[in-house]
Amino acid sequence: MQQTASRFVDALAHNDSSVACSLLAQQAVRRIDDLRPEGCEKTLPTLSIPVDRPKDVSTWGDTAQARSDRDTLFLRKFADGWRILGAGCTPQGEGPYRCKVDGT
């Protein structure tokens, strides 16, 4: 899980949206595609997702959260491994996080 989160932010940092999009859960890719017809690879770099490496990781069964100083990633374990379900997420007080990429 930590490896998936790190690979995702590294891909964003190196402008490799192909790799970053491949690490997203299908729900997240579909949501991006629904919002912008350009698709994931062209849209993801425009979202200004922080590229800080995760420092704190919490796992609950097949779900996980990876936090850095400026971002929170949400992940889920699928048959083919861990995938990013939410990225560019910020807490909203007692409410749910607001995510720039939201596959929930």
C-alpha positions as CSV (number, residue, x, y, z in Angstrom):
1,M,0.0,0.0,0.0
2,Q,2.8,2.4,0.9
3,Q,4.5,1.5,-2.4
4,T,1.4,2.4,-4.4
5,A,1.0,5.7,-2.7
6,S,4.7,6.5,-3.2
7,R,4.6,5.5,-6.8
8,F,1.6,7.7,-7.4
9,V,3.1,10.9,-6.0
10,D,6.5,10.1,-7.7
11,A,4.7,9.7,-11.0
12,L,2.9,13.1,-10.5
13,A,6.2,14.7,-9.5
14,H,7.8,13.5,-12.8
15,N,4.8,14.5,-14.9
16,D,4.1,10.8,-15.8
17,S,0.3,10.9,-15.8
18,S,0.2,7.5,-17.6
19,V,1.7,5.8,-14.6
20,A,-0.3,7.9,-12.1
21,C,-3.6,7.1,-13.9
22,S,-2.7,3.3,-14.0
23,L,-2.5,3.4,-10.1
24,L,-6.0,4.9,-9.8
25,A,-9.0,2.7,-9.0
26,Q,-11.3,2.3,-12.0
27,Q,-14.0,4.3,-10.2
28,A,-11.6,7.2,-9.9
29,V,-10.7,7.1,-13.6
30,R,-14.4,6.9,-14.6
31,R,-15.1,9.9,-12.4
32,I,-12.3,11.9,-14.0
33,D,-13.5,10.8,-17.5
34,D,-17.1,11.8,-16.6
35,L,-16.0,15.3,-15.5
36,R,-13.6,16.1,-18.3
37,P,-13.7,14.5,-21.8
38,E,-9.9,14.9,-22.1
39,G,-9.5,11.8,-20.0
40,C,-7.3,10.9,-17.0
41,E,-3.8,11.4,-18.5
42,K,-4.6,15.0,-19.6
43,T,-6.7,16.0,-16.7
44,L,-4.7,14.6,-13.7
45,P,-1.8,17.1,-14.2
46,T,-4.2,20.1,-14.1
47,L,-5.6,19.2,-10.7
48,S,-2.5,20.4,-8.7
49,I,-2.3,17.4,-6.4
50,P,0.5,17.8,-3.9
51,V,3.5,15.5,-4.6
52,D,4.7,15.1,-1.0
53,R,5.6,11.5,-0.1
54,P,3.3,10.0,2.5
55,K,4.5,10.0,6.1
56,D,1.7,8.4,8.0
57,V,-0.2,5.3,6.8
58,S,-3.2,3.7,8.4
59,T,-4.8,0.5,7.1
60,W,-8.2,-1.0,7.9
61,G,-8.6,-4.3,6.1
62,D,-8.9,-3.6,2.4
63,T,-8.9,0.2,2.8
64,A,-6.1,2.6,3.7
65,Q,-5.2,6.2,4.2
66,A,-1.7,7.7,3.4
67,R,-1.1,11.2,4.7
68,S,1.6,13.8,3.9
69,D,1.9,17.4,5.1
70,R,-0.3,18.7,2.3
71,D,-2.4,15.8,1.1
72,T,-4.3,12.7,2.0
73,L,-4.6,9.7,-0.3
74,F,-7.3,7.0,0.1
75,L,-6.6,3.5,-1.2
76,R,-8.5,0.3,-1.6
77,K,-7.1,-3.2,-2.1
78,F,-8.4,-5.0,-5.2
79,A,-7.6,-8.4,-6.7
80,D,-4.7,-6.9,-8.6
81,G,-3.3,-4.9,-5.7
82,W,-3.7,-1.5,-4.0
83,R,-5.2,1.4,-6.0
84,I,-5.8,5.1,-5.3
85,L,-9.4,5.8,-4.7
86,G,-9.0,9.4,-3.6
87,A,-6.2,12.0,-4.0
88,G,-5.7,15.6,-3.3
89,C,-8.0,15.2,-0.3
90,T,-8.4,17.7,2.5
91,P,-10.4,17.4,5.7
92,Q,-13.6,19.3,6.1
93,G,-14.0,19.5,9.8
94,E,-16.4,16.8,11.0
95,G,-17.6,16.1,7.4
96,P,-16.0,13.8,4.8
97,Y,-12.8,14.8,3.1
98,R,-13.0,16.8,-0.1
99,C,-10.9,15.2,-2.9
100,K,-9.7,16.5,-6.2
101,V,-9.8,12.8,-7.4
102,D,-12.8,11.1,-5.9
103,G,-13.6,7.5,-6.8
104,T,-16.0,6.9,-4.0
